[in-house]
Amino acid sequence: MDNRIVVVGGGHNGLVAAILAADAGYRVTLLERSDHVGGASIGSAVFAGHDVRLSRYSYLVSLFPDELARRLGIELALKSRPVSSYTPVERSGRPTGLLVERTPGAATEESFRAVTGSHSEFAAWQQLYGGLAAMAAVLAPALTGPLRRRSEVRELVTAAAGGQLWDDVFAAPIGEMITRRFTDDTVRGVVATDALIGTHTSLFDESLLANRCFLYHLIGRGTGEWLLPVGGMGAVADALEARAREVDVDIRCGVEVVEVDERPGAVTVIGRDGDGNAVQATGSRLLAAVAPAVIDGWLGRSAEPVVGAQLKINLLLTRLPALASGVDPATAFAGTTHLREGFDELEIAYRASAAGTIPDPLPSEVYCHSVTDPSIIGPGEAPGTATLTLFGLHAPVDLFRADPAAAKQQAAASALAALQQYLAEPLEECVAVDTNGQPCIEVASPLDVQGSVGMPGGNIFHGDLSWPFAADDEDLDSPARRYGVEVPGSERILLAGAGSRRGGGVSGLGGAAAVDALLATTRP
Ligand SMILES: Cc1cc2nc3c(=O)[nH]c(=O)nc-3n(C[C@H](O)[C@H](O)[C@H](O)COP(=O)(O)OP(=O)(O)OC[C@H]3O[C@@H](n4cnc5c(N)ncnc54)[C@H](O)[C@@H]3O)c2cc1C
């Protein structure tokens, strides 16, 4: 029996799949198009002359289960952020802000009272997030193992958190729940952003795409807490790569797979190296840790266009800037700092972007990794050096196609203006310069993410997120279907990346589900 397995895509999911398959006794070859592995989970010294390991694309971990890290034999060092979020706003012409502690207590309650002028918004917050915590605890186990059915998950959620919460999250557009439970636009916006990260849609869209995005942001590891990978996201990829090499995975970088030949008993992938030479690898199965649209390309099938809609800006600062509200920047930037993400602003920005305009302001959130984890700053850097990462919403890829450079400049200006508005000093005075005298600001549009990481359309989840369960009447008559990793029309290719049923984000769940389906079919 052929015990060779080919993995294509060396992102974190491809590495997870390769390690687990090798651990199970398969001989594994992994092909990756870039000259390094990690995909969107890398750390890089982005700015010339600065020894700082930025989480270049993804930066926080919530969905990677501890049990999976143990199964992989890696250490996943994750740290809580002391603050969940800070939202600078103006009230009666004066700068202030809404603080949400990691565990909301007296300071959060007082902040809600000061910003919203009432006690009811905090009570509503506690009620919603209490229910969501109960839901997370029962739903997290459904992210691994064979898919549960919708009715089973409904029973679990209803028993733990009540039927109203089920309806609010799974049955009606998330915007309805948010506007019914909260009255303050700022509070509504803080809740709503979890439904829009990496997702271009209206909060009232009947497809419930925003609901699915919301769900994945609230259930990771049974708590929904977004944690900081110590050493930056690159530390996660490094640990996986080291383990993959330890279990003898044959990692071949610089090979872009362009075609797949599937026959009874074997599958051969055909790629090209940097010099245009053909490279082939054959195995009994192909674990494809790339986007479904990439696989469609290999199979010569046309795919629906995939839309990514985020702007990512990495900054290196000589010091954190002071805020107009007077809050300590080490507090304001330690969690997610929401900028122009009021509920109405989010909807207005969505409509503008859907109509073909880059929103101004661009709703964005920023976060300082180095304030909680200074280990990413090299010893030679000046005291006070800080990183800042900005993630802008509603910047769909199509708006960057006609004139990529101009659109990127415009989007970056709109996002940075949203930050500057709440600062007490010019941001540029805090930006470090590289050895070429250039400001340390790196901007990536969805087109850039497509070019550098190979995510079609720059979509950070490789496509629209799916519910993490099967419909009641869905056919689950093969291991690939039972684990949510089917590639329609293919016997020997299993989807192992973020586009698998429960795969979105840095979770390892796509890679693990593919190997579980493989082992349910055959063993070496
Ligand atoms: C800006 C940004 C911010 C994000 N922030 C977060 C965050 O904070 N937390 C979080 O959980 N998630 C975040 N995400 C999403 C997360 O990074 C992805 O969902 C995750 O990286 C998917 O992992 P993957 O291994 O499935 O695929 P990828 O990371 O996309 O890796 C796929 C790999 O396949 C390779 N490849 C593609 N095509 C081919 C081919 N034809 N031949 C060979 N190799 C190929 C690519 O080069 C790449 O290395 C973010 C993503 C982006 C872009």
Ligand as a Chemical Component Dictionary entry (heavy atoms), coordinates in Angstrom:
data_LIG
# 
_chem_comp.id                   LIG 
_chem_comp.type                 NON-POLYMER 
_chem_comp.pdbx_formal_charge   0 
_chem_comp.three_letter_code    LIG 
# 
loop_
_chem_comp_atom.comp_id 
_chem_comp_atom.atom_id 
_chem_comp_atom.alt_atom_id 
_chem_comp_atom.type_symbol 
_chem_comp_atom.charge 
_chem_comp_atom.model_Cartn_x 
_chem_comp_atom.model_Cartn_y 
_chem_comp_atom.model_Cartn_z 
_chem_comp_atom.pdbx_ordinal 
LIG C1  C1  C 0 -3.986 40.662 7.387  1  
LIG C2  C2  C 0 -4.497 39.411 8.036  2  
LIG C3  C3  C 0 -4.784 39.408 9.389  3  
LIG C4  C4  C 0 -5.288 38.263 9.996  4  
LIG N1  N1  N 0 -5.471 38.253 11.348 5  
LIG C5  C5  C 0 -5.798 37.092 11.958 6  
LIG C6  C6  C 0 -5.746 36.988 13.370 7  
LIG O1  O1  O 0 -5.326 37.910 14.064 8  
LIG N2  N2  N 0 -6.131 35.812 13.928 9  
LIG C7  C7  C 0 -6.558 34.740 13.174 10 
LIG O2  O2  O 0 -6.945 33.714 13.745 11 
LIG N3  N3  N 0 -6.568 34.806 11.823 12 
LIG C8  C8  C 0 -6.178 35.938 11.202 13 
LIG N4  N4  N 0 -6.094 35.985 9.846  14 
LIG C9  C9  C 0 -6.537 34.804 9.068  15 
LIG C10 C10 C 0 -5.512 33.684 9.110  16 
LIG O3  O3  O 0 -4.231 34.207 8.915  17 
LIG C11 C11 C 0 -5.806 32.649 8.031  18 
LIG O4  O4  O 0 -7.129 32.217 8.106  19 
LIG C12 C12 C 0 -4.824 31.499 8.139  20 
LIG O5  O5  O 0 -3.524 31.969 7.893  21 
LIG C13 C13 C 0 -5.133 30.383 7.178  22 
LIG O6  O6  O 0 -4.115 29.405 7.301  23 
LIG P1  P1  P 0 -3.867 28.352 6.170  24 
LIG O7  O7  O 0 -2.678 27.567 6.553  25 
LIG O8  O8  O 0 -5.129 27.628 5.909  26 
LIG O9  O9  O 0 -3.570 29.191 4.862  27 
LIG P2  P2  P 0 -2.516 30.325 4.526  28 
LIG O10 O10 O 0 -1.975 30.963 5.728  29 
LIG O11 O11 O 0 -3.185 31.178 3.502  30 
LIG O12 O12 O 0 -1.355 29.521 3.829  31 
LIG C14 C14 C 0 -1.550 28.922 2.553  32 
LIG C15 C15 C 0 -0.186 28.616 1.968  33 
LIG O13 O13 O 0 -0.361 27.964 0.707  34 
LIG C16 C16 C 0 0.592  28.468 -0.206 35 
LIG N5  N5  N 0 0.064  28.268 -1.546 36 
LIG C17 C17 C 0 -1.013 28.860 -2.121 37 
LIG N6  N6  N 0 -1.183 28.406 -3.372 38 
LIG C18 C18 C 0 -0.215 27.511 -3.600 39 
LIG C19 C19 C 0 0.137  26.694 -4.721 40 
LIG N7  N7  N 0 -0.561 26.736 -5.862 41 
LIG N8  N8  N 0 1.212  25.883 -4.610 42 
LIG C20 C20 C 0 1.945  25.822 -3.459 43 
LIG N9  N9  N 0 1.656  26.581 -2.376 44 
LIG C21 C21 C 0 0.592  27.398 -2.452 45 
LIG C22 C22 C 0 0.719  29.930 0.171  46 
LIG O14 O14 O 0 1.938  30.499 -0.286 47 
LIG C23 C23 C 0 0.638  29.865 1.692  48 
LIG O15 O15 O 0 1.897  29.715 2.290  49 
LIG C24 C24 C 0 -5.548 37.098 9.214  50 
LIG C25 C25 C 0 -5.213 37.085 7.865  51 
LIG C26 C26 C 0 -4.683 38.221 7.271  52 
LIG C27 C27 C 0 -4.317 38.177 5.818  53 
# 
loop_
_chem_comp_bond.comp_id 
_chem_comp_bond.atom_id_1 
_chem_comp_bond.atom_id_2 
_chem_comp_bond.value_order 
_chem_comp_bond.pdbx_ordinal 
LIG C1  C2  SING 1  
LIG C2  C3  SING 2  
LIG C2  C26 DOUB 3  
LIG C3  C4  DOUB 4  
LIG C4  N1  SING 5  
LIG C4  C24 SING 6  
LIG N1  C5  DOUB 7  
LIG C5  C6  SING 8  
LIG C5  C8  SING 9  
LIG C6  O1  DOUB 10 
LIG C6  N2  SING 11 
LIG N2  C7  SING 12 
LIG C7  O2  DOUB 13 
LIG C7  N3  SING 14 
LIG N3  C8  DOUB 15 
LIG C8  N4  SING 16 
LIG N4  C9  SING 17 
LIG N4  C24 SING 18 
LIG C9  C10 SING 19 
LIG C10 O3  SING 20 
LIG C10 C11 SING 21 
LIG C11 O4  SING 22 
LIG C11 C12 SING 23 
LIG C12 O5  SING 24 
LIG C12 C13 SING 25 
LIG C13 O6  SING 26 
LIG O6  P1  SING 27 
LIG P1  O7  DOUB 28 
LIG P1  O8  SING 29 
LIG P1  O9  SING 30 
LIG O9  P2  SING 31 
LIG P2  O10 DOUB 32 
LIG P2  O11 SING 33 
LIG P2  O12 SING 34 
LIG O12 C14 SING 35 
LIG C14 C15 SING 36 
LIG C15 O13 SING 37 
LIG C15 C23 SING 38 
LIG O13 C16 SING 39 
LIG C16 N5  SING 40 
LIG C16 C22 SING 41 
LIG N5  C17 SING 42 
LIG N5  C21 SING 43 
LIG C17 N6  DOUB 44 
LIG N6  C18 SING 45 
LIG C18 C19 SING 46 
LIG C18 C21 DOUB 47 
LIG C19 N7  SING 48 
LIG C19 N8  DOUB 49 
LIG N8  C20 SING 50 
LIG C20 N9  DOUB 51 
LIG N9  C21 SING 52 
LIG C22 O14 SING 53 
LIG C22 C23 SING 54 
LIG C23 O15 SING 55 
LIG C24 C25 DOUB 56 
LIG C25 C26 SING 57 
LIG C26 C27 SING 58 
# 
